[in-house]
Amino acid sequence: MKKKILIPIYTGLGDCVFILPVIESLKVIYPNCEIDVVGDNKSGGNELFIFDGRVSNVYNSLPNKKYDILLNFIFGGISLKKLLIFKLKNLSTKIIAHRFIKNDIADKIIFKILFKSTLFFSLVEYNITKHVIYNNLSLLKYLNINENDWEFDPLMDDDLKIKAQEQFVKYNLKSKRYIVIQVGAAMNALTPKKWPIEYWIELIGYLKDEQIILVGSKNEIEYTNQIKAQNVINLCGKSDIISLIGILSEAKCFIGVDSGIDKLVSLLDTPAICLWGPFNLRFYLDTPNKYLVSKYKKCSPCTGLDLLTEKDAFYACKFKLSCMNDIKPIDVYNIYQQNISIRQ
């Protein structure tokens, strides 16, 4: 019988990319399974799945349907309260969820009493020493899918690539003749992973002979408007996820910080340079054409699952955000010259 699987993904674009290996693994083991995704389209996450042939349906709220399995990831999954309500309405659904509890006695009691005694509920400990993709795939153990059968590499569906190419045409850009840069991060919220705007201006000055395309959310428009260079086209807030994939796929190079777009470009063959500072490298998505720029500070990581929030880390930093500020524009430009420009 065809398995019906629901995956809640109430999260940003980067976390959606980290879930793609789970979807690919499920389709390899259960080719006829029906996978539905539900989310709030934060940062365009839902758009990534609408044209993905591996996904049957994409919803904006929990659907009133019967499912055999619900996979609840720590990044993007529904809340404890919603999970309990869903379970009471769907007693036959096997729920597999990440378990990660800080020192909260109430949460520990709730998990022990309500979940461990429930026949159709399986908890998987989130291992902070492992990459997020490994942790996401670890839920499949409760479906008798062994680690040898996991598909670790995030793969973009061919239907999505075709749609992205169709959207790319409308921007009148010349393939491999421009560099895509994301200046902002976290939809312009307070975060220690930003690089100073004056550094971006300096870097773009070094790249004065290149066409530069700025991408990002509409929240980043005012921030990026500080860049006045003549060789820059600002597309922040002007492209959806499908169009963005098309733009990234035909770019000469992508340069940005840790972000959803950084994860998205890792699905493509486009060379990329990623500036990395406060986050754990277990959230970094490495590919053959990607170059990591980091100072590997002893105080890093300072933000993440078991650490401070990004906002708190921004205010709490005693080192003037040196993990990012010590990365100089000339360092990034030299990496571009030595590894990307010289090969094209």
Secondary structure, 3 states (H helix, E strand, C coil): CCCEEEEECCCCHHHHHHHHHHHHHHHHHCCCCEEEEECCCHHHHHHHHHCCCCCCEEECCCCCCCCCEEEECCCCCCCHHHHHHHHHHCCCCEEEEEECCCCCHHHHHHHHHHHCCCCCEEEEECCCCCCHHHHHHHHHHHHCCCHHHCCCCCCCCHHHHHHHHHHHHHHCCCCCCEEEECCCCHHHCCCCCCCCHHHHHHHHHHCCCCEEEECCCHHHHHHHCCCCCCCEEECCCCCCHHHHHHHHHCCCEEEEECCHHHHHHCCCCCCEEEEECCECHHHCCCCCCEEEEECCCCCCCCECCCCECHHHHHHHCCCCCHHHHCCCHHHHHHHHHHHCHHHC
